[in-house]
Amino acid sequence: MRALFLCYRGNPFCGGQGIYLYNLTKELAKLGVVIDVIVGPPYPDPLDEWATVYKLENLNMWAIKTKHFPYEKLIKLYKPWHFVDYCLTRFHIFPEMETFSMKAFFLLRKLLKTNHYDIIHDVQCLGWGLLPMKGYGIPIVSTVHHPLTKDREADFPVDNTVWEMACTILFYPLTMQRIVINRLDRVITSSKEGINALNEAFHLSPEKVSVVYNGMDVEFFRNNGSPRQENTLLFVGNTEDHKKGLRYLFDAMTMLPEHVTLTIVDDGPPKRLTAWGWITERGLEKRVTFTGKVDLSTLLHLYSTSTILVMASLYEGFGLPAAEAMACNTPVVVTNAGALPEVVGDCGVIVPPRDAVALKEGILKLINNKALREELGKKGRKRVEDNFAWPVAAKNTLAVYHDVIQSYRSRI
């Protein structure tokens, strides 16, 4: 079998789709699948051992004001899709998914002169280009960890003006994704909760959705034996993503004893200012530390030595940091938002979202009870081993491929 992956942002540090692309393709290759990847920037860690990679350029123009537009990008606007990107971004539209998918369509037309693909696997894009790709006679599946409606819902409460709300509406290409997703052969989502979310957002029939839990490297993510630090909280994620509920975590921090500290695995100021603004408003500057982007060994050390991982999310399509922490015997405090209860089960403390008091109480419950932390840590490790591993995810994904291909061929 030969599969073509499409991923508009491929680097593991740019979001969950990069982690998904890297690990799933690696494990599928071990199962004998020949992998090609069309990917946009930031580009993934090298996949050359098991995949052939075709890189598509994107100038990432959305956040650049016209008067600050750099010369080195300006001289590239003669290329048609770069020019389209530029024009759309001037109207506060985020066109990356649309233009990536169209560029991928034209590249695929060239690849098909020498390559044959049994299936196309889109990762969280759902761009217009997938529709003409159907004309190539190849079944198409897409992985959607959560619908973008969840991101938009999280952004609206922080918009202070009508103009900001209008920009939020323009930013998310929901009409495109609603049309495209209903014309694909199958959608893979990472939790049972995702079936309901996709139906609610896009009116997608549950019969077109297959659940395949996200995987993780359970051999790498295990406690490294370093001493556990007391009274240390850990957050791993994108601080600019309003779905992460960081405001409520910071509110909870103001109610916790001052010796309780928080480490955030993401960039802080001057690169990212949203979370820092909330921190300074609450006087938490001395209790919150940003690590910036870290390598996997550093991340493993942070999971292994922190007292608790906290996720105050308003929605999660899966919640990979919770699973990674559990794999390192680290107890978790999470909200019952999206798929988090499905991932954590009875191996952590679960509280309501948007409730800083409940979050504070959940954290204190573990801070003050070392025996409970150790018990939950052991249970969490076992749950991860039993349910979340990349070889399992790859095997289940391959089963979906075979089912989709068989169904597709029976219709033609």
N, C-alpha and C positions, 0 to 999 in steps of 0.2 A: 504494500500500500504506500502511496505517496501523498503527503498532505502539504498544503500550502497555508501557512499562518500569515495573518495580516494584523499588525499591531502598530498603532499610530504613535505610541511612545513606548520605547522598548527597554529603557534602563530600569533596573530593579529599584533604584532610589527615586524614581519619578512617580511611583505609585504601584498599586497591587498588580496592574496588568504586566509590568515588567518582570516582577517576581514570578508571576504565573507563566509567562512566555518562556523564561529561562529554564525553569524546573520541569514544566510539563513536556517541552520539546525534548529535553535531555532524557526523560524517562520513556517517552514514546519511541525514541530512537533505539533504546535498549530492547524494546519489544519488536523491533524490526521495521518500524515505520520510517520511510525516507522523508526527511523534513526539509522544506524550503521556507524561508521567512522573508516577507516584505515588511520593512520596519521604518518608522520615522524617528527623529531625534527627540530627546537624548537617546543615543543608540545603546543597545544592550551590551553587557559584558560579552566577551567573545563566545560565540556559539559554534565556531568553525569545526570543533571536534565532531559534532553530530548534525550540523545543519548547514545549508547553503544560504547565505544572507544577502539580500538585496536592499540597499539603503536608499531611502527617499529623503531628499532635502526639504527642510521646513525652516523658515526664517524666524519663526516665533515672534510675530509682530504685534500680537494683540495688546500687550501691556506697554508698548512703546508709543509715546505721544509723538504726533507728527513733527513738531518743532525739534524733537530730540532724536529723530530718526537717523541712525548712523549711516555714513557714506558706504561702508562695505556691504550693507544690506540694500541700500538704495540702488546701487549699480546692478543688482541682480533682479530688479523688477521687470526686466525685459522678458523674463520667462513667464508664459501665460498664467500658470497656476500661482506663482508668487505674486503676480499683479492682482489676481482675483483675491488672494489672501489679504493683500494690502487694502484693497478697496473695501472689502467687507469689514475688516477690523476698524476702519475709520468710522463705521456706523455701530461700533461696540458689539459686533457679532463675533463669536468665536468660531472660525471656519475650519479649524484644523482637521476635524473628523471628516467634513465634507470633501475638502481638497485632497486629503490623504487617500481617501477611498477612490476618488476619480483618478489620481495619479497611479494608484495601484491597479486600477482597471486597464489603463493603457500599457503599463508595464507587463501585466499578465498576458495581454494580447501578443506581446513579443515573446514571452517565455513559452507560450503554448506552441510556438513553432518547433521547439525542440523537446519540451517537457510535457508529460501527461500527469494530470493530478486526479486522484480519486475523490478528494474532498477538499474544500476550502474552509478554514477555521478562522473566523474573524474574532478578534479579542476586544470587546467593549467599545466598538466604533459605531457600527450601524449607520455607515455613511451611504450617501446616494449611489456611490460607485458599485455597491453590491448588487443593485438592481440590474444594470446591464451585464454584470458578470454572470447572472443566471443564464444569459444567452449562450454562454460557453458550454452548457450542458454538464455542469459539475455541481453536485449538491453542496449547499453552503450551510454551515452551522455558525452560531455566534455564542460566545460566552459573555453573559451579562451578570456581573456580581450584584449590581443593584441598578435600578433605573435612575436616570438623571433627575427625575422629578423629586427624588429625595434630596439631592443637592440643592435644587432650587427652593424647596420648602425650608431648608436650613438657612439659606441666604436671605430670604425675605425678612425675617425678624430683625436682622441687623441693618437693613436698609432704612435710612433716615429721611429720605425725600422721595417724591414721586419719580424724579429723574433716576435715582438709584434703583428703584423698583423696575423702571422701564429698562434700564441697562441689564438687570438680572434676567428679565424676560427675554431680551434679545440674545443674551449670552448662550442660553441652553437651546440646542437644536432639537426640541422635543417633537415637533411636527415631522421632521425628517425621520427620527428614530421610530416614531409610532408607525409610519408608513412602511419603513424598511423591515422592521422586526416581524411584522405580520406576513411578510412575503418570503421569509427564509424557511429552510427545510426543518430546522430544529434550533432550539435555544437551550444552552446549558447554563444553569445557575448553581450557585454553591450552597444552597440551603433550601429546605422546604418552605421557609418563609418567603424566599425569593419568588416562588410560584405565585403567591398571592400578590406580591408587590408588582410583578410584571403584568398580571391581569388588571390590577387597579390602575396602573400607569398607562398601559398601552392596549388594554382589552385583548391581551394575548391569551389564546385558549390554553388551558393547562395541559391539554393533550400534546401540544407542541413543545413542551418544556421537559427536559431531563435534569434531575438533580445529581450532581457529582461534587462531593465535598472537595474543597481546596486541599491541596497537599502541603506538606512541609518536610524538611529534612530532619527526621526524628533521630538520626544518628549524630548529626552535627549539633542540633539543638537539644542538648542535655546538660545538666548542671556540671560546671567545670571544677567544682570542689573548692572554689574560693570562699573565704569567710563571708557570711551573710551580714550586711550592714543593717543595723536597727533604724527604724523610723525614717526609712527612705522610700519614697514613692517613685514610680517610673511611668512615663507616658511615651509611647512610640507612635509617631504618626505625623501627618501634615497639619501644622498649626494654622494654615490658611483655610482649612476645610471646616466650615461651620457645623458640619454634621458631627464633628468630634466632641462637641459640647464642652469645650475648654472653659468657657465662662463659668459653667457650673462647678467644674473642678477647682477653678481659682476661688470661687465663692466658698467652696468647702474648705479650702486651705486656710481661709481667714478664720474659720471656726475650729481648726485643729491646733494643738499645742505648737508653739513656735519652734520647737526642736524637730518637728516633722518637716522634711524637705522634699522637693520634687525635682526630678531630672527629666528633661524633655529631649528626646532624640529627634531633633530637627534643627534647622537653622533658626537663629534668633536675630536680633538686630545686628547690623543694619539691613540684612537681606530680607527678613520677614518681620513685620512690625505689628501685625494685628494682635497676636498674643501678648507681645511686650507691652502694648498699650493697656490691655486689661490687667496685666501684672502691676504696672506702675500705678494704675488707678486704685488698686487694692493694697499698695504698699508691700508687695511680696518680693521686691527685687533681690533681697538677701537670701530668700528661701527657694528660689527657682533658678535652675541652671540649664542652659542649652548646650548640648554636645556638638551641634552641627551634624552633618552627615558622617556616619561612622562605618567602618568595615564590619564584616560579619563577626570577626573575632571579638571586637570591642562590644558589639551588640550582645553577643553571647555572655560576655563578662557582666554587662549591665543587668541582663536577665537573671544571672546566677547570683548576683550580690545584692540586688534590691530587695527590700522587704515585701513590697506589693506592687503588682502592675495594676494601673487604674485606667479604665475606659469609661468616660462619661458620655458616650455617644448618644446622639439622637436617632441614629440609624446606622446599622452595619449589615452589608450583604453577607459578610462572613465574620471578620474580626481576627485576622491572622496574628496580630500581636498577642492576643489572649492565648491562642493555641501555642505560640512560641514560648511564652512565659510558662505555661503549664508544663510544656516539655522539659523545662529547666527546673521543675519542682517549685516554681514560684507561684504563690497564691494570687488570685485575681479578684478585684472588685469591678464589676461591670454593670451596665444598665440592662434592663430587659427590652432593649431596642433592636428590632430587626432579628438577625440570626444569632445574636450573642447568647441568649439562653440555650439555643440549640447546640452551640459550640461548647459552652462551659458546663452545661448539665448541673449536677450537684457537686461540682468540684470547685466552686467559688461562691462569693457573696454577690447576689444580684439585687439591684435596687431600681426604683423607677427613674426614668430619664427626667431631665429638667427639674431635679429636686436635690439642691445642694445639701440640705439637711440630712436627707436619707443617705447621700453619698458620704458625708462626713461620718455618720453613724456606722456605715458599712466599713469604712476604713478603720475607725477606732475599734470595731469588733475584732479585726485581725491584728491591729497594732498591739492590742492589750492581751492577746491570747496566742502565745507562741506555739502551744501544742496544737491548736486548731490550724495555724498556718502550716505546720509540718504535715498534718493529716491531709489537708487539702492539696498540698504540694505533691504528695505521693499519689493521691487519687487522680490529680490532673495529668501527671505523667502517664499513668496507665490509660487514661481516656484518649490521650493523643496517640499513643502507640496503637490502640485498637481501632481508631477511627480516621486519623488524619496522617497520611504519609503519601509522598509523591508516587511511589510505585502503585499504591492502591488507586490514587486519582488517575494515573495514566491508564491502568487496566480498565477502569470504569469508563474513561473517555473513549478508549479504543472500542469498547462494546457499543457505545453510542454511535461511533463512526460506522461500524458494521451494520447497525440497525438502520441508520439513515441511508446508507448506500443501497442496502437491500430494498428498502421502501421506495427509494428514488427509481431504481431500475425496474421495479415492478409496475411503475406508472408509465414507463416509456416503451 
